[in-house]
């Protein structure tokens, strides 16, 4: 018999998405069932992000909506977890009376107990501040993930970060770098391969720093990747990479014909050496562009994507123009571009005044967005005429159309009379835009074991 139904809101990165799978797994193991809609749930969880201000504002907005649902369903409980919970703790209860319990970044396994404590407090007419938040996350939880896909899986290899970039709240909410042992990761990916998964995505705030905390020179990200090339799974992705930690060994593994995908998300954040120094990023624009050149030379067909912050405190027009110039030189396949958002608790929040006016931040944002759209469109148009391998992720918005991703993480839309979701197919690219590629299926799907290690640049 079910103990109730739950619904999870997720904001933020892929790591948060995977954490939500862990939350779902913990609750299902405890006897709860997923709900299709928060209005049908007895438990609503917010898995939050604090990297920027907008997701934090969204939390309070959604909490107000849950408060209205509580009027119709007195049993409904709201729990808040993730980075905002880790940072604000009991302050969340003062912000919203709709919140029943709070749990930290490494307290997901305690969810069933927190729910029961909050329920007992409600029954006694004394709803209290039910909370489980470690002061500093210092462990990797072993969670029973309830995966949302039957063919794509996320696998955490590290949690936390020890870089302390001046603008970033992550080390304070997720703790310092913590790496899983290689054997655990290899065993998990091997099990996923046996279950028929076609793609895994390795996750970490900075995957390239994998193993640095384990003090074993043989445990490196490059050696982990090389071990995963021996597993019969078609695709291995990873995110995110920090430019100061990418090694020649990682580039070498990516350049070989294997199951490591030709996509690298490498956040540059700024093109100005002065701003990079104030951001505490640990590299120069020259070093970053050297990495871009090396990757494009040694990894055929690689798609490099990035993150950029505009309007960092003290960023001048000259600093911004250097970022524009770097984008023109690097020719990223895509970029996430954001206006600087002051985060309380970070070095930049206390050290620098937010001197760039909001309208100037918006102007710089729009300039970079338009430039990157132009570059993405031009790079995508180069793919017309190629035949690419696509992992079909599901139906597109229009009937008869499906979408999927290439090995280098380009979105492809194509027509098909049958549902090919979860299959690897060949698609000939017939058109392209800033949104992605358009094509037609040219060859029937092949068994995934025959696709392992195959790289396709053009199959005409």
Steps between C-alpha positions, in 0.01 A plus 500: 500500500633843401598743774410788270602667176785744435589761241847656454580844356859523374696816425862521387758275340515134395635413843179632653299296251689190611452590867127513432523147363663408833220668695242310297684173560516555876127575518397205280712268715316638806160422347403825328388528136567776244220744415441645156413841641564687828123527548490119526789477747522464878870594496651777285877542491695798368851407381654845480789684336679808635750574223287796386231709662213407267457136619493623861218742417321218320510291819297754697259550211432126475473472880210745481325272251554199726347699787180524294504125434534442875164670552340226288718216636588541871728192481730664248858559621765716333870419539787709367842355418799577280737795508255759632410272792867434570576873508193652665396217734249623764470838326278329242228449761494875564476568126200271442254350744409239238831315556471199734854361494846577362778260404859557394712393204610177670182418696280349231501154658329655805189605305261231632584590860462872433161444343377302800632760745329781308178300485501432874564868573206593276271245669584643841416846377858611554668518159865550584826567324575145391846501346799280415789705359866417554712805574728417205421211263787254534369169365365340185163340566429154359152554357258262322448711188164482323621588150271698272636342180542137396787574260685808639644500852679753716790378717656720768880474521568800727312735724615835633769732375824631651569782251316786675442721197413841642148513351398143583296373794551129419787418743297648784181305420637168372830483689852426384592252227402141575579229242347156476738206475561386141373149570161634611461707183614222268262255672205740463568571132551126432164425663332768289651349185363158596157658552503630143585865557658661196644814658638609836584852605770539764419783739701727725529869576845458343550152355861569400597535865387139557734311733701796629362449850584127500878560499569215258687604183339215306148626570447772242215604276693388191557153646133474595395590146740244357354229725148590386599456133525127577134477602254404223285811517458718192555845645676657798453873560618721782438846645624746611868567430718773652767637263771503770464123558474360146809291424665377181408146605129585496533659155689192379224262614235716337698502176497121466223302330301378797173559685602837649282763333647795314345767717666711769324759714780726620395822675716799407291758696695799361749591228680758710813395692431765761146374560612137493750583771235669713273200440783275628470273198863388486567546127543776242314567177814389314503165682129451433541565127797259496271232644236575237757465221640177645155345538395591147825366356509173695129415538343488153152651489502622862226739611623734772234682702545748782362726774554877503421762764451862390506794737731353763585778751752745355464354145581786264402542138854394404465185711170422329647556153772246585226250578336577166833443327555168679155377393581590140828308517372195687182460292311304763228265388277654765519710814304568816537875557383665821503837669706505819286424802644591843489196728523565876780294651732515199833682487379741229192596701714638781809612306355681198220751456250411229596804293361404157149650459215254419433659162868462406497134605194450278668672204809283529286189539307575183817567300655168600176306451464635147866426419477145632175438310675602178798271570280206601293542183810508280655197671177302473468580129838333446335170595262499201570196282657297781349180632518490878426251773202609709372362830124558478365663816130512410228674297544862397221756527344416163338166413726258318818680604760374748808658652827375636863587555813438296818380670618861512172606670323668211121476495358332188134496393384246240185326381428132555189282451593300812599593853879464519538635853808353664650380171823598330428597139679652204358838394604694191505873576292695246467836675621687805425805711612652828269253678669192355497263204220362281531173314361172379568144613717327241587162654312268736599496867790272589546306824683716752785250533590560135520874556747506784813694412368627166557864420317643200604830346343447161337189356375600158 
